[in-house]
Amino acid sequence: MRWLCVLSLTACSAVDPAPEDLDGLLHFFWDQAVPGEADAIAEAVNNTDAALTEIPLRGAQTRLTAEQIADLPIDPMPDPALANGFFIATELGCTSEEIDQVFTALDQDEQYPGNYDSYERSYTSDEAAYRNGEVDTLSWQVEIGASPAGFDYIEHIEGQLRRVPGGPAGDILVARTWLTEPATEDDNNRSFDQDYQLDVYYERTEGQSVHLYGIWRQIDLGVLGDQDSNAVVAVTLSESEKWDEHTAELCEGLR
């Protein structure tokens, strides 16, 4: 499996070339977000751009495997086959530098009002080193309180972002976030057990970026449905599209 080669390049003759289909690319980005070769990620972005025949584009993706989450600090370690996978690709009027600034800000609750009941993010790596270009990765942890559709919960997530050169018109940004434990729920009939999110941003042309957003999620909203409900998936992706529209407004405010 490609993941094993990434973890120990000396044991493999070469890194597998980036796939050309969107499902393969989403898994490729998840696996190689941090340890992958910059050239391989740039190739994957080129293949993504060729595969996106229309934008916005929504679809399903195959589920993660146990190997693909084995390196994550999750307790207890869940079965990722229970987390449904889906994605959306959108385009927004931002440069990669603007997206970087918005995406890594600590005050996400102020930037995206109405999305959180509470929000507290802290960096777990050297922010200054990332900002001045000494390192290409930044990591953080977050405690979030939210109440979608009246479902009150507290979640703890960790995240990491990597800035990679070689995009069509600017740097590539690849980020992963994950739920470190099942969210604390207010009702035993509803639960939020797994969440893995992938963000890939690249500037397609100057000032115009593509956002490929993948989610693998295990959630049960009771009478509203669970992660396998078409309605729940549709609402989730619609909210993501609105999120990008607001991100474009935030980018404009930085100019």
Secondary structure, 3 states (H helix, E strand, C coil): CHHHHHHCHHHCCCCCCCCCCHHHHHHHHHHHCCCCCHHHHHHHHHHHHHHCCCCCEEEEECCCCHHHHCCCCCCCCCCHHHCEEEEEEEEECCCHHHHHHHHCCCCHHHHCCCCCCEEEEEECCCHHHHHCCCCCEEEEEEEEEECHHHCCEEEEEEEEEEEECCCCCCCEEEEEEEECCCCEECCCCCEEEEEEEEEEEEEEECCEEEEEEEEEEEEECHHHCECCCHHHHHHHHHHHHHHHHHHHHHHHHCC
